[in-house]
Amino acid sequence: MAKTKTAKIRPHNKVAQVLLSGKVMSVEDIKASFAADAKMSKLMYRLSTFVYDIRKYDNGVIKVIKDGRKVSSYQLVNFKDFDKNGCYVGATSKPAAPVAQPEPAEAA
């Protein structure tokens, strides 16, 4: 029997899991959610990099709320396009079908 490879959950997917509610999450709340995970709590200085990875690799749309120059919170806008593991699964709605345009009447 062949062994199957299990997908490795990357740190940016774990951050996407936290942002799946679609609500505005402060940086402190995100860091507090990883307090029990020793490995992730050590990597929280790279939070902005994880947000960039969600944008680049997972097509995530993340709204950044700032207080002056400092980032105060993040919001995942297209949270419906992610599964419960924080992985991008694609747009859930189909694009609208093109509407046929009537041909212009010939001038006589």
matplotlib code that plots the C-alpha trace (Angstrom):
import matplotlib.pyplot as plt

x = [0.0, 1.4, 2.0, 0.1, 1.7, -0.1, -0.3, 1.8, -0.1, 2.1, 2.2, 0.3, -2.6, -2.8, -3.1, -5.8, -7.7, -7.7, -9.0, -11.8, -14.5, -14.3, -14.4, -11.7, -9.0, -6.5, -2.8, -3.0, -6.0, -4.1, -1.1, -3.2, -4.8, -1.4, -0.4, -0.8, 1.3, 4.9, 6.2, 3.7, 4.1, 7.8, 7.0, 4.5, 7.2, 6.6, 2.9, 3.1, 5.0, 2.2, -0.4, 1.7, 1.8, -2.0, -2.3, 0.3, -0.1, -3.8, -5.4, -6.6, -8.0, -6.9, -7.9, -5.3, -6.5, -3.8, -3.4, -1.1, 1.8, 1.3, -1.0, -3.7, -5.8, -6.4, -9.6, -9.9, -12.5, -12.9, -13.2, -15.8, -13.1, -11.1, -11.8, -11.7, -7.9, -7.2, -6.4, -7.7, -10.3, -11.4, -14.2, -17.6, -19.7, -19.7, -19.0, -22.1, -22.8, -22.2, -25.3, -25.8, -25.9, -28.4, -27.0, -27.4, -30.1, -28.9, -29.4, -31.5]
y = [0.0, 3.4, 6.0, 9.2, 12.5, 14.7, 18.4, 20.5, 23.4, 26.5, 29.4, 31.7, 29.1, 29.2, 32.9, 32.6, 30.2, 32.9, 35.5, 33.2, 35.0, 37.9, 40.3, 42.9, 41.2, 43.3, 42.3, 41.6, 39.3, 37.4, 37.0, 35.9, 33.2, 31.6, 31.8, 28.1, 27.2, 27.8, 27.6, 30.1, 32.5, 32.7, 33.5, 36.4, 39.0, 37.8, 38.5, 41.0, 38.5, 35.9, 38.5, 39.0, 35.3, 35.0, 37.8, 36.4, 32.6, 32.2, 35.1, 36.5, 40.1, 41.5, 44.9, 46.6, 49.1, 51.5, 53.9, 56.4, 54.4, 51.4, 48.5, 48.0, 45.2, 43.0, 41.8, 38.9, 40.2, 37.1, 34.6, 32.5, 31.5, 29.6, 26.2, 25.5, 24.8, 28.3, 27.1, 28.9, 26.8, 29.4, 31.8, 30.3, 32.2, 31.8, 34.9, 36.4, 35.2, 37.7, 39.5, 39.4, 42.9, 43.6, 44.4, 48.0, 48.6, 49.4, 53.0, 53.2]
z = [0.0, -1.0, 1.7, 1.2, 2.0, 4.4, 3.6, 5.9, 7.5, 7.0, 9.5, 7.2, 7.0, 10.8, 10.7, 8.0, 10.4, 13.0, 10.5, 9.1, 11.0, 8.7, 11.6, 12.4, 14.6, 16.5, 16.4, 20.2, 19.7, 16.9, 19.1, 22.1, 20.0, 19.5, 23.2, 23.7, 20.5, 21.5, 17.9, 16.5, 19.5, 18.7, 15.1, 15.8, 15.0, 11.4, 11.4, 8.5, 6.5, 7.1, 5.9, 2.8, 2.2, 2.5, -0.1, -2.5, -2.3, -1.2, -3.1, 0.2, 0.4, 3.7, 5.0, 7.1, 9.8, 10.9, 13.8, 12.3, 10.9, 13.1, 12.1, 14.7, 13.2, 10.2, 8.5, 5.9, 3.4, 1.3, 4.1, 2.3, -0.2, 2.5, 4.1, 7.9, 7.7, 6.3, 2.8, -0.3, -2.1, -4.7, -5.3, -4.1, -6.6, -10.4, -12.5, -14.2, -17.7, -20.4, -21.6, -25.4, -26.9, -29.6, -33.0, -34.1, -36.7, -40.2, -41.3, -44.5]

ax = plt.figure().add_subplot(projection="3d")
ax.plot(x, y, z, "-o")
ax.set_aspect("equal")
plt.show()
